Amino acid sequence: MFLHIDIDSFFASAERAVDPALCGIPMAVGSRSNLEIFERDRIDTKLMNDNSGAFVSPVFYTERQKSFEEYFVDTLRGERKIRGIITSASYEARACGVKTAMPIAQALQLCPSMVVIPSHYRLYHTLSQQLYRFMQQKIPLVEQYSIDEFFGDLSGWIEEERVHDFAMGLQKEIREHFSLPVSIGIAPTKWIAKLATETAKPYGVFEVKDIDAYIEKIPIEKFPGIGKGFQKRLKAHYISTLGEIKEQRKLFYSWKKPGIQLYKRVTGTDGEGIETVRGGRKSIGISRTFDPISEPEEIKRRIMVMARHIVYMVMDAGVNPTTYYLKINYEYGVKVKCSETVDRLFSEFLYKHYLEMMYEKIVLKGKRAVKLTLNVSNFTCEHTKTLSLLALDQDRDTHYLTEELQVLRKRFGLDIVKTANEL
Ligand SMILES: [Mg+2]
């Protein structure tokens, strides 16, 4: 049998674990696009990458704790404006209609007594890691699926009729050790166990014995991995429940790999096991949303600031990306993007040089930018033949310099050294 363990409203619950005064009241954790990186003063940014798995994207943070006013409130020309979105809400807040991804200002209108706390990613990462280690002690095969979700395989370890009791015990122990509420789904397969957790929530344990009977009436959008695109496709075939998927074997098999995989997962015939080791990251990216900016110099400066953060992550991961991607979103849904494959040894100078060229190529003069996205992918190593030999000597020098900068930044914070195009 498989278990799927999911922490109930994780960030909100984590705050309660630290401050019990938050229990029993409507409360939520909120966050806003971290725009501190664009400040010109030193803010001593660090990268949180200690959660070694590839399942959680790295987060930049500063040690300084902020109050609600400091973090969420902007005062422009005397007008107080609450910014940011809800990332996790307690069930008391949800009862008022508060949802994840809702603007905080709107959530506070629905639930004026709600307490909103700025997110503390460091705390969440630490708790998540501790919980993972705890779970490894209890279950021989554990997979960390996301920051607050785990899969466990109990076959050959706990007899089937005892699995429910085992899960109840685990839930109790996690509550005692970590003050965290979890819900647990139990099923003969992984993805059905994950689905069962949704039925178990909040703070429940739910076991699926008969997969066919269980899935029959469940709407397709509940199933993990059926995104908006797939939903549209299924609706076009008048498929709205998982039970109806089961009836359409032929159709799904005609959709090749993604169709077949989905069909097997939904019907519990995928035979997928626990992945205890995750494949490394395939790309490294960062994006930022902000108030409209029209000055091309400022847009370019922000791209360079974000580039420095990418460089830091790349060097930290010890990879050599060869594809660079840049996207600029302007007001009113206008966007431009560009990607370059550069078969050279990665360095800050090379990367920023290419970004400048890419920016000049795609920039729309006179439009106001609202979002920037930078991404690097296609990792190779220095020894592969694909790297341009002509430039290799020169690239080695700049790569070496980037390594030196990395040492400094690791010690003194990411913003100890900036390049001229960021100033
Ligand atoms: Mg959760």
Residues whose N, C-alpha, C, O or C-beta is under 5 A from the ligand:
A	BS01	MG	D6 I7 D8 S9 F10 D148
